[in-house]
Amino acid sequence: MPSLHEVESRFFAAVMAGGEAEDRLLACLAEDADIGRERIAVYRRSVMGNLVSALHATYPVLAKIVGLPFFREAARAYVRAHPSESGDLNEYGASFAGFIGDYPHGRDLGYLADVARLEWLVQQVYYAAEPAPADLSALAACPPERYGDLRFELTPAHARIDSRWPVADIWRVNADGYAGDMTIDWSQGSRALVWRRDALVEVAPLTAGEAAFIDALVAGRTLAAATDLASTAEPGFDPGTALAHCVGRGVVRAARLDFQGAPS
């Protein structure tokens, strides 16, 4: 007599894989095989439907680009290869970008994987912890000669992505309700910022300097060091404008002034 754990393992395999796994489960159950197969099929449809729906909720732009029939078939293949390991469906689909990048029927659309990477970040930013209220008193009180020594803490509700594809524009023109210019310059890659403001997630392209600036602040570099790195990436970079954009978007949540001589 199989143990409860063995029966549960066989049941999981039968629901996800069917075939021989289903036969092994039915062999240890004291019921009619045809009835057992029908019951397993009910569970399979429910599990598959829930997981495919969860993927669609996380990757709506990707689904819009490829069409629902294509997306659902790819999603079902993903579910079979990567069963959920969590009871929280919001956590499901982290590796979908890699999967879709290798999916045989989508290899001609090389940008799909990066669009999926961006959509996963949108999901993560949406569910990121709510930050404490911003405290920029150190910035307001800082004497101008000490601006370069400032360091900033950024909200957890943000993310960065770089791609050789214009994923920020692809995401923008395919977002629900978008009715603006549909033009995309496919010759350009993109650096993008993802952030949450007023319970809404936004995506915006960044210049090379802006991307380097934000990455440096995230790494804990001083304003002076971040400006130097950004200016190397983009001659003529304006740190004041970049910092104002970060503050205005709610990405910067705190500032502190280091003592003289602290490492940059």
Number of C-alpha atoms within 10 A of each C-alpha: 7 10 8 9 9 12 17 13 13 20 20 19 19 23 24 23 14 18 11 11 18 21 15 16 24 22 11 12 13 8 10 9 15 10 11 17 18 11 12 21 16 13 17 18 12 13 17 20 16 13 20 23 15 18 26 19 14 24 23 18 23 22 21 15 15 14 11 14 10 14 21 18 12 20 26 16 16 20 21 14 12 16 16 15 9 9 8 9 16 15 17 21 24 17 13 21 20 14 19 25 19 13 15 10 11 16 13 10 11 14 19 23 23 23 23 28 22 27 21 22 23 25 19 22 22 20 16 15 11 12 11 9 10 16 14 16 11 15 18 10 9 16 9 9 7 15 14 17 21 22 26 25 18 22 23 18 22 23 19 18 18 19 18 14 20 22 30 25 21 21 20 20 17 17 13 11 8 10 10 8 8 11 9 14 10 12 8 11 16 19 21 24 23 24 26 23 13 6 11 10 18 16 20 16 20 19 15 18 24 29 22 22 26 25 17 21 20 16 14 17 21 23 22 17 20 26 25 19 20 26 19 14 17 16 11 10 20 14 19 10 11 19 18 12 14 16 16 10 13 19 25 24 18 19 19 17 17 15 10 8 7 8 10 15
